[in-house]
C-alpha cells in the first residue's frame, strides 16, 4: 500500500472514530493555541500537509478552520480555512510532530496529531459527521 493511500485510510479512520462521539468537543482556555501565536503562512522546512474535509457522504465542507501547531515550537501556530472544495494546505513546514485542530466557529470538531517527514508531502483527508457542525447541537 502506498504512503498516500495509507494516509488517506488513516484520515478516514480518524473521521469515522471522531464521528462516533455524540457531541462536539468544546474547548476552553489553555486547550488550544493562543490567538496571538497564529501565523498565516509557515516559512521554514520542506514538508507539506494537505488534504480535504468532507462530510460522511463525501461532500466537501467549506469554511472549516484548521490550526496546525508544531510540538517543537509551543509558541507558534499556523492557520488556514478550507476552500469551496473542502481543501486545505500547509507548505514549507519543518519535519516533526504537529497537533491539528479542525475548528467550526469556537468549537473544536477534531483534534489529531500527525508526523511530517522532512522533504515529503503528506495528505490527510477528514470525514466529519455534518450534524456535529450544526449550531443547535
ABEGO torsion letter per residue (X at the ends): XBAAAAAAAAAAAAAAAAAABABBBBBBBGABBBAAABBABBABEABBBBEBBBBAAGBBBBGBBBBBBBAABAABBBBBBBBAAGBBBBBGBBBEBBBBBBBBEABBABBBBBBBBBGBBBBBBBBBBAAAABAAX
